[in-house]
Amino acid sequence: MTTAEFRPTHVVPQDGLPAWEAPDVNRPTTPLDALLPVRLVDRLGDWGRIVCANGWSAWVDGRLLVAVPRDPPAAGRPLARTADPRPLLARAEEALARYRRAAEELAAGGTDGESFRHRTHGLRVGMIVDGESVWLYDAEHERWVYCDGTRLSTYAAGDGPSVHGDGADSGEAAGPEPTQVVDAVGPEPTQVVEAVPGSGPAPAPYGEEPTRRIPPVTVDPDPDAPARPGDA
């Protein structure tokens, strides 16, 4: 039972949601029931850590959580960046216009197939409009979002959660980026090995054998062997 102190920020989608003990796909745990109210308390890219009413916590794909409706914004207050559908609508319109211009030039003979492919390379746009409901493809985050005219929410994600996502649609401020360990770039430093007097040449770095000069070997001729051309 939900306690009075527990204020959910999201609910689980109607098909349920897989869960993990940590932001790692190799550590699954008990999946979440459909429409379960949860509170999103932490973000790591696309991952989200949720807490249930009984205190149980797990990591989920935060993009798929359904935000609990909030009070409408005050008059004159702009919509939040992750909720405002207009930027994504504008990007979809721009991508479609670019494709249309390129297609018109190709049909009119003003460009060839190679130029057409170059101009349209990387364009990805998807839109389904059904009355007040709109489904848009967000190419930047590789997901489909649903819009009712006022707010965006993730409908489906094309790939699993990643720690490099931006945490869109979380309703919470994204946390700091995880610490990254950066290896030193460049060749290994030169190792100088000093020779010990009387011990011979210094060993080569990294265990390599030192170059050795081998004197030529003189072989006495066989007196019983037959003479060869050029022998004196």
C-alpha positions in Angstrom: 0.0 0.0 0.0 1.3 3.4 -0.9 2.1 5.5 2.2 1.2 9.1 2.7 4.9 10.1 2.4 5.4 8.3 -0.9 4.8 10.6 -3.9 5.3 8.7 -7.2 6.7 10.6 -10.1 6.1 7.8 -12.7 4.2 4.6 -13.3 5.4 1.5 -15.1 4.0 1.0 -18.6 1.0 -1.2 -19.2 3.2 -4.1 -20.4 5.4 -4.1 -17.3 9.1 -3.2 -17.3 12.4 -5.2 -16.8 14.5 -4.2 -13.9 18.2 -4.6 -12.9 20.1 -4.6 -9.7 22.5 -2.0 -11.1 22.8 -0.1 -14.4 24.1 -3.2 -16.1 22.1 -5.5 -18.4 24.0 -8.5 -17.0 22.4 -8.1 -13.5 18.6 -8.5 -14.0 16.2 -8.6 -11.1 12.5 -9.0 -10.5 10.5 -7.2 -13.3 8.1 -4.5 -12.4 4.3 -5.0 -12.6 2.3 -3.0 -15.1 1.1 0.5 -13.9 3.1 0.2 -10.7 3.6 3.7 -9.2 7.3 4.4 -8.6 9.5 7.4 -7.7 12.4 8.2 -10.0 15.3 9.2 -7.7 18.4 9.0 -9.8 19.6 9.0 -13.4 22.6 7.7 -15.3 22.2 8.3 -19.0 19.1 6.3 -20.1 19.1 4.3 -16.9 16.8 5.4 -14.0 16.8 4.2 -10.4 13.3 3.9 -9.0 12.0 3.4 -5.5 8.7 1.6 -4.9 6.2 2.4 -2.1 7.6 -0.4 0.0 11.2 0.9 -0.3 12.4 -1.6 -2.9 14.7 -0.1 -5.4 15.9 -1.1 -8.8 17.3 0.3 -12.1 15.2 0.5 -15.2 15.2 2.0 -18.7 14.1 5.4 -17.5 13.0 6.4 -21.0 10.1 4.0 -20.8 8.6 5.2 -17.5 5.3 7.1 -17.8 5.3 10.4 -16.0 2.6 11.1 -13.6 0.5 14.1 -14.7 1.4 17.3 -13.0 -0.4 20.5 -12.4 -0.4 22.7 -15.5 2.3 25.4 -15.7 1.4 28.8 -14.5 0.2 31.4 -17.0 3.1 32.7 -19.1 5.5 30.0 -17.9 7.3 28.2 -20.8 7.1 24.4 -21.0 10.0 22.4 -19.8 12.6 21.4 -22.4 11.9 17.7 -22.2 8.1 18.3 -22.3 7.7 20.8 -25.1 6.9 19.0 -28.4 7.6 22.0 -30.6 11.4 21.6 -31.0 11.0 18.0 -32.2 8.1 18.9 -34.5 10.3 21.6 -36.0 13.2 19.2 -36.6 10.9 16.7 -38.2 9.5 19.4 -40.5 13.0 20.6 -41.4 14.2 17.0 -42.2 11.1 16.3 -44.4 11.6 19.7 -46.2 15.2 18.8 -47.0 14.2 15.5 -48.4 11.4 17.0 -50.5 13.8 19.6 -52.0 16.3 17.0 -52.9 13.6 14.7 -54.4 12.2 17.6 -56.5 15.7 18.4 -57.9 16.3 14.7 -58.7 12.9 14.5 -60.5 13.6 17.7 -62.4 17.0 16.4 -63.6 18.9 19.1 -61.7 21.0 16.5 -59.8 22.1 12.9 -60.2 21.5 9.9 -57.9 24.9 10.2 -56.2 24.2 13.8 -55.2 20.8 12.9 -54.1 22.1 10.1 -51.8 24.8 12.6 -50.5 22.2 15.3 -49.7 19.8 12.9 -47.9 22.4 10.9 -46.1 21.7 10.7 -42.3 18.1 12.1 -42.6 15.7 10.1 -40.4 12.2 11.3 -39.8 9.0 9.5 -38.8 5.5 10.9 -38.0 2.1 9.4 -37.5 -0.8 11.8 -36.9 -4.2 10.6 -35.7 -6.4 13.5 -34.6 -4.9 15.0 -31.5 -2.4 12.1 -31.1 1.0 12.3 -32.7 3.8 9.8 -32.8 7.2 11.3 -33.7 10.6 9.6 -34.2 13.3 11.3 -32.2 16.4 10.4 -34.3 18.8 12.1 -31.8 17.8 9.7 -29.0 16.7 6.8 -31.3 13.2 6.5 -29.8 9.5 7.1 -30.7 7.6 9.6 -28.6 4.0 10.2 -28.1 2.5 13.7 -28.0 -1.1 14.8 -27.1 -0.4 18.3 -28.2 1.1 19.5 -25.0 3.7 17.0 -23.7 6.1 14.4 -25.1 6.5 11.0 -23.5 8.6 8.0 -24.7 6.5 5.4 -26.5 9.2 3.0 -27.6 13.0 2.9 -27.6 15.0 1.4 -30.4 17.9 0.3 -28.3 18.7 -0.7 -24.7 19.5 1.9 -22.0 22.9 3.5 -22.1 24.9 5.4 -19.6 25.6 7.9 -22.3 22.0 8.9 -22.8 20.8 12.4 -21.8 17.9 11.2 -19.5 15.2 13.0 -21.5 11.6 12.7 -20.2 12.8 11.9 -16.7 11.1 14.9 -15.1 14.2 15.1 -12.9 17.5 16.9 -13.2 20.1 14.7 -14.7 22.9 13.7 -12.4 26.6 14.3 -13.0 28.5 12.4 -15.6 30.2 9.3 -14.3 33.9 9.5 -13.7 35.9 8.4 -16.8 39.3 6.8 -16.5 41.4 8.0 -19.4 44.5 6.1 -20.3 47.7 8.0 -21.1 48.2 8.6 -24.8 51.5 8.2 -26.4 54.4 5.7 -26.5 55.9 4.2 -23.4 58.6 6.3 -21.8 62.2 5.3 -22.7 63.8 3.2 -20.1 67.5 3.9 -19.3 69.4 1.0 -17.9 72.8 1.8 -16.6 75.7 -0.7 -17.0 77.4 -2.0 -13.9 81.2 -1.8 -14.3 82.7 -5.1 -15.1 79.4 -6.7 -15.8 79.5 -6.4 -19.6 77.1 -4.5 -21.9 73.9 -3.2 -20.4 70.8 -5.3 -21.1 68.5 -4.1 -23.8 65.2 -2.4 -22.7 62.0 -4.5 -22.5 63.9 -7.8 -22.3 65.3 -7.7 -25.9 68.5 -9.5 -26.6 71.4 -7.1 -27.2 73.0 -7.2 -30.6 76.1 -9.4 -30.7 79.1 -9.2 -33.1 80.2 -12.7 -34.1 83.8 -12.9 -35.5 84.2 -14.8 -38.8 85.1 -18.5 -38.5 88.2 -19.7 -40.5 87.9 -23.2 -41.8 91.0 -25.1 -42.9 90.7 -26.6 -46.4 90.6 -30.3 -46.7 93.8 -31.5 -48.4 92.0 -34.5 -49.9 89.2 -32.5 -51.4 89.3 -31.9 -55.2 90.4 -28.5 -56.4 87.6 -26.0 -57.2 87.6 -23.4 -60.0 89.4 -20.3 -58.8 91.5 -22.1 -56.2 95.1 -21.2 -56.4 
